[in-house]
Amino acid sequence: MLSWPAPLLPTLPGTGSVLKVYDTARGEIVATTPDRTARMYVCGITPYDATHLGHAATYLAFDLVNRMWRDAGHAVHYVQNVTDIDDPLLDRAARDSEDWVVLAMRETALFREDMTALRILPPEDFVGAVEAIPRIVGYIEQLLEEGLAYVLDDGTGDVYHDVTQAPGFGSESRYDEATMLRFFAERGGDPDRGGKRNRLDPLLWRGRREGEPSWAGPNGTTGRPGWHIECATIALDTIGMGFDVQGGGSDLIFPHHEFSAVHVEALAAAATGVKGEPFAKAYVHAAMIGLDGEKMSKSRGNLVFVSKLRGEGVDPMAIRLALLSGHYRTDRAWTAALLSEAEDRLATWRCAAARDAGAPAGPVLQGLRQRLADDLDSPGAIALVDAWAAHTLAGGEDLEDHAPQVVADAVDALLGVELADC
């Protein structure tokens, strides 16, 4: 699947700092320790609707991770999936009497446009679930052969992973069983399905149902894959075990990231005989964006779409600044006032960056690196640029030639905000 074009990254003087992020599995801020190439997997969209601001906030957070690693001298192998076959997509297509393939292609294309406009660095591997199905099937067959998965005895052909044989189950989310069951029921799981060995067993393969698309499946069956094994397969086949950051929204902590890890760790243990190797070194999650006091979600119908804002003439850099003005791990609200403030800030920064001389750039570059390295403190980083812009526009004897260009490059490379002329 095609990704989107990459924006040019300015080269900054010096070297960036070691990035620290909050790891959900350990419950603390930890230093990332990439090799020469940092590896990151971020769960992508289910393309049955346009990109809303909750999506954008999540991908912006991991765009900062990408930029900080690159500034520190690492190459980055970034992988993102597209869940281009799943119940929500089929339900929306049926509701609108539309071909599900056409719907997925259209919304994925719009997602690419939104990511390009927001200047989010693209993944090296952008992989759809449908194109990964042959590999998914192979992994499910391995789990069945190892006795770690089972076929439901009701004639449907549905296959489940037996979580009682997963010793690491629960270590990523650190939720108790009652919380797991609640989230499992709310987020696409089926805890009350009859015939399962354990209520928390996740679906690996859904046997063919009348009227649904299907593909050749494990052991001669037909059907389509479950959600979690999709990301497990794509991650395993592109960047392997023990990659640096598994990313996504906080609503993916459970069940999606927990079960993706369970699938991969079981496959790895079966292949090597070594148990306990973690799927990812750190599990990082972005908070939710709300509107009028409620979580922004498709089920509530209170979404604000990036494409609609763009269509109304809103500068994508203002959208980016508005979302980065809050910390990525803090649930926060989208308001007209937030956007207006970001538009004013963007105009001020651009006017300061257009000057021939400005306040000293060195402290700003150092401060941006320090703030963003500390668990992506984008509000702190923005405050530094605010102070620099105010100083520059106020004038003074300490202004330096070419400082505005250095600051503009730093804001571009690290925050991803392009400062054109005001």
Secondary structure as UniProt FT lines:
FT   STRAND          20..23
FT   TURN            24..27
FT   STRAND          28..31
FT   STRAND          37..42
FT   HELIX           53..71
FT   TURN            72..73
FT   STRAND          75..82
FT   HELIX           87..95
FT   TURN            96..97
FT   HELIX           100..117
FT   TURN            118..119
FT   STRAND          125..128
FT   HELIX           129..145
FT   TURN            146..147
FT   STRAND          149..151
FT   TURN            153..156
FT   STRAND          159..161
FT   HELIX           163..165
FT   TURN            167..173
FT   HELIX           177..186
FT   TURN            187..188
FT   TURN            191..192
FT   TURN            194..195
FT   TURN            199..200
FT   STRAND          203..207
FT   TURN            210..211
FT   STRAND          215..216
FT   HELIX           218..220
FT   STRAND          222..225
FT   HELIX           227..238
FT   TURN            241..242
FT   STRAND          243..249
FT   HELIX           250..252
FT   HELIX           253..257
FT   HELIX           258..272
FT   STRAND          280..286
FT   STRAND          289..291
FT   TURN            292..293
FT   STRAND          294..295
FT   TURN            298..301
FT   HELIX           306..311
FT   TURN            312..313
FT   HELIX           316..324
FT   TURN            328..329
FT   STRAND          332..333
FT   HELIX           336..353
FT   STRAND          357..358
FT   HELIX           362..373
FT   HELIX           378..394
FT   TURN            397..398
FT   STRAND          400..401
FT   HELIX           403..410
FT   HELIX           411..415
//
